[in-house]
Amino acid sequence: MTDADAQIATLADRLRAGEEGALADEFSQHRERLWKLVQFRLDRRLLGRVDADDILQEAYLDAAQRVQHFLDGPEVLPFVWLRGIVNQTMIDVHRRHLGAKMRDAGREVSIHRGGHAQATSVSLAAGLMGNVTSPSEAAMRNETSESLEQAIARMDPVDQEILALRHFEELTNAEIAEVLGLQQKAASIRYVRAVRRLKKVLGSFPELGGEAKDKSP
């Protein structure tokens, strides 16, 4: 039995046994990474208006209602299952707060079909800009951010997702493969290619350091 199989079986057995606290324990185990997902994907217009902890609480309650789906559906890593629920919760939150003003968020290239709360190109650009200490002028910073977002948006959507999942959500290669519906070897190859392409993009933005660091597990 692989480690992934063991994770799935352990949670499934506890849930079927009606073990109190099984879901809470699983959610708590992954809470930090789920929080990073919220912080990374949250539309910047909602910063200061929507609390990440509230989104996670809503997602947990939703997960409690979907336990049977986890047990009856295709086998999926517990973290990937919870991540999909948190992602859908974020989409619902964005619709409630932004409504018709919600920008086109593209699509999630994964087994959890449906739009991201915020386009991956936007999130990637914001994440990369978050490490910039200069230029200090807000106008110049915004111009750089917009240009970077447009450049990243021209990359393949799957490459964008792999970079986002690895560098900002900190998923393992196995988790990325499952989220994107790829074989692990294929996910690794796509990641190397995506990093190479991102380096070319960043070459036009020396203030960002010009490269993406490898975070292979």
C-alpha positions in Angstrom: 0.0 0.0 0.0 1.4 3.4 -1.0 1.4 6.4 1.4 -1.4 7.9 -0.6 -3.5 4.8 -0.3 -2.8 4.7 3.4 -4.0 8.3 3.8 -7.2 7.7 2.0 -7.9 4.4 3.8 -7.2 5.8 7.2 -9.6 8.7 6.9 -12.2 6.6 5.2 -12.1 4.0 7.9 -12.4 6.6 10.7 -15.3 8.3 8.9 -17.2 5.0 8.3 -16.7 4.1 11.9 -18.4 7.4 12.9 -15.3 8.4 14.8 -15.9 11.8 16.4 -13.3 14.3 15.5 -12.0 12.4 12.4 -12.8 15.2 10.0 -11.7 17.9 12.4 -8.3 16.1 12.9 -7.8 15.9 9.1 -8.8 19.5 8.5 -6.5 20.7 11.3 -3.6 18.7 9.9 -3.9 20.5 6.6 -5.2 23.9 7.9 -1.9 25.8 7.3 -1.7 24.9 3.7 -5.4 25.5 3.1 -4.9 28.9 4.7 -2.0 29.6 2.2 -4.4 28.6 -0.6 -6.9 31.2 0.6 -4.3 33.9 1.0 -2.9 33.2 -2.5 -6.2 33.0 -4.4 -8.2 35.7 -2.6 -9.1 38.6 -4.9 -7.0 41.6 -3.8 -10.2 43.7 -3.7 -11.4 41.7 -0.8 -8.2 42.0 1.3 -9.2 43.5 4.7 -12.9 42.7 4.0 -12.9 38.9 4.0 -11.1 36.9 6.7 -9.3 33.7 5.7 -10.3 32.0 8.9 -13.9 32.6 8.1 -13.5 31.1 4.7 -11.9 28.0 6.2 -14.7 27.7 8.8 -17.3 27.8 6.1 -15.3 25.2 4.0 -15.1 22.9 7.0 -18.9 23.0 7.6 -19.3 22.3 3.9 -16.9 19.3 4.1 -18.9 17.9 7.0 -21.9 17.9 4.7 -19.9 16.1 1.9 -18.4 13.3 3.9 -20.4 10.7 2.1 -19.2 12.1 -1.2 -15.6 11.4 -0.1 -16.6 7.9 0.9 -18.6 7.1 -2.2 -16.6 9.0 -4.9 -13.4 8.2 -6.7 -10.4 7.8 -4.3 -8.7 11.1 -3.7 -6.1 12.3 -1.3 -7.8 13.9 1.8 -5.9 17.1 1.3 -6.8 17.3 -2.4 -10.5 16.7 -1.4 -10.4 19.4 1.2 -8.5 21.8 -1.1 -11.3 21.4 -3.7 -13.9 22.3 -1.1 -12.0 25.3 0.1 -11.5 26.5 -3.5 -15.3 26.2 -4.2 -16.0 28.0 -1.0 -13.8 30.9 -2.1 -15.6 31.0 -5.5 -18.9 31.3 -3.6 -17.5 34.0 -1.3 -16.2 36.0 -4.3 -19.6 35.8 -6.0 -21.4 37.0 -2.9 -19.0 40.0 -2.4 -18.2 41.0 -6.0 -21.2 39.8 -7.9 -21.3 41.2 -11.4 -18.0 43.0 -10.7 -16.2 39.7 -10.4 -13.5 39.5 -13.1 -13.2 36.5 -15.4 -11.2 34.1 -13.3 -10.5 31.6 -16.1 -10.7 28.0 -15.2 -9.0 25.5 -12.9 -7.2 22.9 -14.9 -7.9 20.0 -12.5 -10.3 17.3 -11.5 -12.2 20.0 -9.5 -13.6 21.8 -12.5 -14.8 25.3 -12.1 -13.2 28.8 -12.0 -10.7 29.8 -9.5 -11.6 32.7 -7.2 -8.9 34.7 -8.9 -7.1 34.0 -12.1 -3.9 32.2 -11.6 -1.9 34.8 -13.6 -3.2 37.5 -11.2 -2.3 35.4 -8.2 1.2 34.5 -9.5 2.0 38.1 -10.4 0.8 39.3 -7.0 2.8 36.6 -5.3 6.0 37.4 -7.2 5.5 41.1 -6.6 5.1 40.5 -2.9 8.8 39.8 -2.6 9.8 43.1 -4.3 11.3 45.8 -2.2 11.7 48.2 -5.1 10.7 50.2 -6.9 9.2 52.1 -4.0 6.9 54.3 -6.0 3.4 52.8 -6.0 2.6 53.8 -9.6 5.7 52.2 -10.9 5.1 49.1 -8.8 1.5 48.8 -10.1 2.7 49.2 -13.7 5.3 46.4 -13.2 2.6 44.2 -11.6 0.2 44.7 -14.5 2.9 44.0 -17.1 4.0 40.9 -15.2 0.4 39.7 -15.0 -0.1 40.1 -18.7 3.1 38.2 -19.5 2.2 35.3 -17.2 -1.3 35.2 -18.7 0.3 34.3 -22.1 1.9 31.2 -20.6 0.1 27.8 -20.9 -2.7 27.6 -18.2 -1.4 24.2 -16.9 2.1 25.7 -16.6 0.7 28.6 -14.6 -1.2 26.1 -12.3 1.9 24.0 -11.7 3.9 27.0 -10.7 1.2 28.3 -8.4 0.6 24.9 -6.7 4.3 24.2 -6.2 5.6 27.6 -5.2 2.7 29.3 -3.4 0.4 26.5 -2.2 3.4 24.3 -1.6 1.8 21.0 -2.9 3.9 17.9 -3.3 4.5 16.5 -6.8 2.0 13.7 -6.0 -0.6 16.2 -4.9 -0.1 18.4 -8.0 -0.4 15.3 -10.3 -3.7 14.4 -8.6 -5.1 18.0 -8.7 -4.2 18.3 -12.4 -5.1 14.8 -13.4 -1.6 14.0 -14.6 0.8 11.1 -14.0 3.5 12.1 -11.5 6.3 11.8 -14.1 4.3 14.0 -16.5 3.7 16.6 -13.7 7.5 16.7 -13.0 8.3 17.2 -16.6 5.7 20.0 -16.9 7.0 21.6 -13.8 10.6 21.8 -15.2 9.3 23.2 -18.4 7.1 25.7 -16.6 10.0 27.0 -14.5 12.1 27.4 -17.7 9.3 29.4 -19.3 8.8 31.6 -16.2 12.5 32.4 -16.1 12.2 33.8 -19.6 9.3 35.9 -18.5 11.1 37.2 -15.4 14.1 38.0 -17.5 12.2 41.1 -18.6 11.7 42.1 -15.0 15.2 42.4 -13.3 13.6 43.9 -10.2 12.1 40.5 -9.5 15.4 38.7 -9.6 15.0 37.1 -13.0 14.3 33.5 -11.9 12.0 31.1 -10.1 13.7 28.9 -7.5 13.1 25.2 -7.7 11.1 23.7 -4.8 11.1 20.1 -5.9 10.4 17.8 -2.9 
